[in-house]
Amino acid sequence: MPPGLVRIPRNGPLASSFAQERIWRLSRSPEASAGYTVASENRIRGALDVAAMRAALEHVVMGNEILRTTYVEREGRPFQVVGRPRPIGVPVVELDGDSDPDAGVATILRRDAREPFDLERGPLLRLRLLRVDDDEHRLLRLCHHIVTDAQSWRVFCTDVARGYEALRRGNALPMIADRLQYADFAGWERETLRPDGPRYREEVDWWRRAFEPGRPALRLPFSRPTPVPDAAPADGVIHWGIEAGEAAALDELARRAGATPYAVRLALFAALLGLETGQEEILLGTYATNRRAETQSMLGFFSNPITLVLRFDPKLSFRRWLARVRGVVVEAKARSGIPYEGLSEELHRRGAPPPEIKTMFSLRSRWPELSFGGIEIGPPRYTIVGMPWGFSFIVDPKMESDRCMTVFDARMYDPGAVRGFVERYRRLVGRVLEKPNRRLRKLDL
């Protein structure tokens, strides 16, 4: 068993995590870095104490090193430089009287997102409060993806809620800076995942066998015959959903099958790809999180892409197909310790390069109910500020009726054909719920 996390000395630049190094390498140019800008808003309802909210936000930023970290290059690798705790400033913008506040918020987000992030100089997080009226504000966040993942933002908002409530009650702000920080995790990861270590060698060998022989790339049924260079980023975003009753029925189907809500939706997506492409192997990317018990309340970037090799058989019933998908997911996630970029480089060195993955499936994690101090903070809503990469199928289990998204490179994939694919996914949900034991190839879509 690997050793636990401990606080490491802060006596100079600190090692980056493998995930940070991957994002850093993919962000070397301003154009490439723009693709890793995260722009989101949270709706705040209730009579907001703006001064207390700004103080709580500043407190959380100063208490988390990762939010004031920049990166320097040494011998071709990034190292973390933790800046001194200091206020970042949270400007307040009045939207009072705006006839369409949603449009106003979107305009400000897109405008601010055009300002690129400099990983060497920082800051890599920008916050802004927008006042719509006395009972509604919006919290805008722009950051580089190297800073946080989805769970980090939930931790951030939870800490802000605690700080805000303490200030409103006249209590001392809760301590944050005394926690273990992301730099401690990065140091631990570099020490325990050394290429000469047994865990590293075992995982590399398993993935090498999983990818033998060479796997064909997935041929998506909605690819354009020729790319369209002038497609707009907004063309590559489709919002959709399924009925609440169907979502609940899917969860029940998963429970009876001993699977997770994630697995049953992944199995539906992969089955539709198998039926529409006719390929015997469906290669998909998904995400694993490498959080340990000590890092559940830590801000940082823990998300790691992994590849799933799903052998599709249309003669299977959905129940049997779900069992197969579940088994592959369990095995792959159990061997997700090596970050994708490092695994890819190691396999290339061994002459067994992994297949290229441009299709991702993900399930948004549940947003906590944040109601405190007379206000409520809703779940984040994201704005796409650059052309989406590849093809991503994103399901929201809590708000599945309208907050699912398909995000894709509209230069490569036809939006109309993608909408048709999404509609057939929705029909497949209904067919499977009606007859989960019918063979997949006999489901009429």
Buried (B, 14 or more C-beta within 10 A) or exposed (E): EEEEBEEBEEEEBBBBBBBBBBBBEBBEEEEEBBBBBBBBBBBBBBEBBEEBBBBBBBBBBBBBBBBBBBBEEEEEEBBBBBEEBEEBEBEEBEBEEBEEBEEBBBEBBBEBBEEBBBBEEBBBBBBBBBBBEEEBBBBBBBBBBBBBBBBBBBBBBBBBBBBBBBBBEEEEBBEBEEBBBBBBBBBBBBEBBEEEEEBBEEBBEBBBEBBEEEBEEBEBBBEBEEEBEEBEBEBBBBEBBBEEEBBEBBBEBBEEBEBBBBBBBBBBBBBBBBBBBEBEEBBBBBBBBBBBEBBEBBBBBBBBBBBBBBEBBBEBBBBBBBBBBBEBBEEBBEBBBBBBBBBBEBBEEEEBEBBEBBBBBBBBBEBEEBEBBEBBBBBBBBBBBBBBBBBBBBBBBEBBBEBBBBBBBBBBBBBEBBBEBBEBBBBBBBBBBEEBEBBBEEBEE
